[in-house]
Structure formats: C-alpha cells, structure tokens
Amino acid sequence: MGIESYGNLIVWQKAMDLVVLVYKLTGNFPKEEIYGLTSQMCRASVSIPSNIAEGSRRSSRKDFRNFLLTAYGSGAELETQIEIAKRLKFGKAEDYQKIENLLSEIMRMLNKLTHELKD
C-alpha cells in the first residue's frame, strides 16, 4: 500500500506535537523519575508517530492497520501514565490539559483510521 509521505498525515503531525508536549512536561518531573515515569511517558509518546510512520511504509493495508493498533496501544499507555503522574502531583492539573486534549484527538483519529483499513 504505502503512503506517499507519512509526514502529510494529520494524525502523524499531531502525534509529533504530542511528543514535544510530553517531553516539556516530563522535563519538570522529579529527577528520581528520569528512569521511571519520565522515561516511560517519553517512550510511549515517541512510539505513536513512530508506528504511524513505519506502518505507512508497509505494503499492505493489514500491516498498516496493525502498526496503527500498536500506536493506539501506546496512546492508552500514555493515558494511564498521565493519570499516574497527576495522582502523584507531578505538576499542576492544568499542565496536563493540553496533552490530554491532543492525545484524545489522536486516539479518535487512530480509531477511525483503523476502522477504515479493516478488510
């Protein structure tokens, strides 16, 4: 299948913006979390656009869909990690609002795209 450029996909662009927001947020987490929650949140956020990009280069709709499902799973991980960070009071609740809104939009987009790629 292969998409001409994953960079043209709005969901990939938004996922890249999410990565930047997550890195900025976690940069303010306690230093003892650098190998814990900070690392996990950064990896989960990076996984979303990475899997969209890799899947877009695959030769079949089924393969692309599988990578989108992996990206969706990473989004679910990040949702949970954000909730953990909020409960631990790493930052202010309002610091999370922009990330949560963007992640929610990305999740909806991934969900719609995976349904469109079903056999």
C-alpha positions in Angstrom: 0.0 0.0 0.0 2.5 2.6 1.2 1.5 6.3 1.6 3.5 8.8 -0.4 4.6 10.6 2.8 3.5 9.9 6.4 4.5 13.5 7.1 1.4 14.5 5.3 -0.8 12.6 7.7 -2.5 14.9 10.1 -2.5 12.2 12.8 1.3 11.9 12.5 1.7 15.6 12.7 -0.4 15.8 15.8 1.4 12.9 17.3 4.7 14.7 16.8 3.3 17.8 18.6 2.3 15.5 21.4 5.9 14.2 21.8 7.1 17.7 22.2 4.5 18.5 24.9 5.2 15.3 26.8 9.0 16.0 26.8 8.3 19.5 28.1 6.0 18.3 30.8 8.3 15.5 32.0 11.3 17.8 32.0 9.8 19.2 35.2 9.3 15.8 36.9 11.4 14.9 39.9 14.9 13.9 38.8 14.5 10.5 40.5 11.8 9.7 37.9 14.2 10.1 34.9 14.4 6.3 34.6 10.9 5.7 35.7 7.8 7.6 34.7 9.6 10.2 32.7 11.3 7.6 30.5 8.1 5.6 30.1 6.0 8.6 29.1 8.6 9.8 26.6 8.9 6.3 25.1 5.1 5.8 24.8 4.7 9.2 23.2 7.5 8.6 20.7 6.0 5.2 19.8 2.8 6.8 18.5 4.2 8.7 15.5 7.0 6.1 15.0 4.4 3.3 14.5 2.3 5.5 12.2 5.3 6.2 10.1 6.5 2.6 10.0 3.1 1.3 9.2 2.6 3.8 6.4 5.6 2.3 4.6 4.3 -1.3 4.8 3.0 -2.9 1.7 -0.5 -3.9 2.8 -3.5 -2.3 4.5 -3.4 -5.0 7.1 0.2 -4.3 8.0 -0.5 -0.6 8.2 -3.6 -1.2 10.4 -1.5 -3.4 12.8 1.0 -0.6 13.3 -1.8 1.9 13.9 -3.2 -0.5 16.5 0.2 -0.5 18.2 0.3 3.3 18.1 -3.2 3.2 19.7 -1.9 0.9 22.4 0.9 3.3 23.1 -1.6 6.1 23.4 -3.5 4.0 26.0 -0.3 3.5 27.9 0.3 7.2 27.8 -3.2 8.0 29.1 -2.5 5.7 32.1 0.9 7.3 32.7 -0.5 10.8 32.6 -3.1 9.7 35.2 -0.4 8.3 37.4 1.7 11.5 37.1 -1.4 13.6 38.0 -2.1 11.4 41.1 1.5 11.8 42.2 1.0 15.5 41.8 3.9 16.0 39.4 2.9 19.4 38.2 -0.4 21.2 38.1 -3.6 19.7 36.7 -3.8 22.4 34.1 -0.3 21.4 32.8 -1.9 18.2 31.6 -5.0 19.6 29.9 -3.4 20.4 26.5 -1.7 17.0 26.4 -4.9 15.2 27.3 -6.9 17.0 24.7 -4.4 16.4 22.0 -4.0 12.7 23.0 -7.7 12.3 22.9 -7.9 13.7 19.4 -5.1 11.5 18.2 -6.8 8.4 19.7 -10.0 9.2 17.9 -8.2 9.7 14.7 -6.3 6.4 15.1 -9.5 4.6 15.9 -11.2 6.0 12.8 -8.3 5.2 10.6 -8.0 1.6 11.9 -11.7 1.1 11.2 -11.3 2.5 7.6 -8.5 0.0 7.0 -10.4 -3.1 8.1 -10.8 -5.8 5.5 
